[in-house]
Amino acid sequence: MSGIHFAARGRVWFKYGGPDCTLSSARAARAAALTEIYRMATGHTACCPPGKAFEAEQALALDLASWQEAEQHRGLRIRARVTLALTGEDAERATAFDEEVRAAQLDQAVAADRLAHLSSTALADMQSARIWWFDQHLRRGHLLDSWDSFDAVVRPLVSENTDDAATRFAQVFATAAQRIIDHPDKAHDLRLAAHVLLTRVGWPDLADNLPGDSSVRSDNGAGQST
C-alpha cells in the first residue's frame, strides 16, 4: 500500500558456491540473500492493505519454507522464516486507514438500506408515494402547494405496471385532478369534460358521482341538445 511500509523480522539461511556462482565471500552472499528476501517480500506487500498483513506473511512463509535458487544471483540458495509487522507511525496510519474504510463501508450500507426502504415502501405504489411526498413537506415545516415536482421526479420511480392501459388512463386523470390545485379556474372545464365522456360511453351513474355543482349537468345537457 502506498505510504505504508512493512518491517520484516526473522532468520535467513543461505548457501552459495558452484561454477556459476559470482559471489566471492560469505559477506557478499549474506547481502545477496537479504536482497533476494526483500525482493520476494515486496512482491507480496506492494499492493497489500494493512488488514491483509497476515495473509501476505503466510504467502511469503510458503515461498521461503524450503530451499530455492535465488533468481538474481547464480549459485545462491536461500530459505527463511520471516514475520511482517507495522511499527511506529506506519501502524498509526494503517489504523486511520482502516477506520476510514469502515466508515465508508458503513455509509454505503446505510445508503443501500435507505434506497431499499424507499423502493419497498414509499415507492411501492402511487398512494404510498403521495403520502410520503406530502410527509416530506410537512417535516420541512410547510404545506405542499404544488404537485408538479411529484409528477416530474417521483411518479416515474413508483413501482407500478405502467404498461396496463387502465393504469395509464387512471394516472392521466389523477395527474389532471392534482393540477387543479394549482389551476382552480380550470376545475369546471375538467369536470364538464369528464361528465360528457362518461355520459357518452353510457355510464351516467359514474357521471352523476363526479364532484361539482349542478352547473356541470346543465352545461352538459345543453351541449348534448346542440
Salt bridges, closest charged atoms under 4 A:
GLU36 OE2 - ARG39 NH2 2.57
ASP63 OD2 - HIS44 NE2 2.57
GLU69 OE2 - ARG77 NE 3.68
GLU71 OE1 - ARG39 NH2 3.53
ASP90 OD2 - HIS5 ND1 3.98
ASP135 OD2 - ARG139 NE 2.69
ASP151 OD1 - ARG155 NE 3.34
ASP208 OD1 - HIS195 NE2 3.97
ASP208 OD1 - ARG217 NE 3.62
ASP219 OD2 - HIS188 NE2 2.85
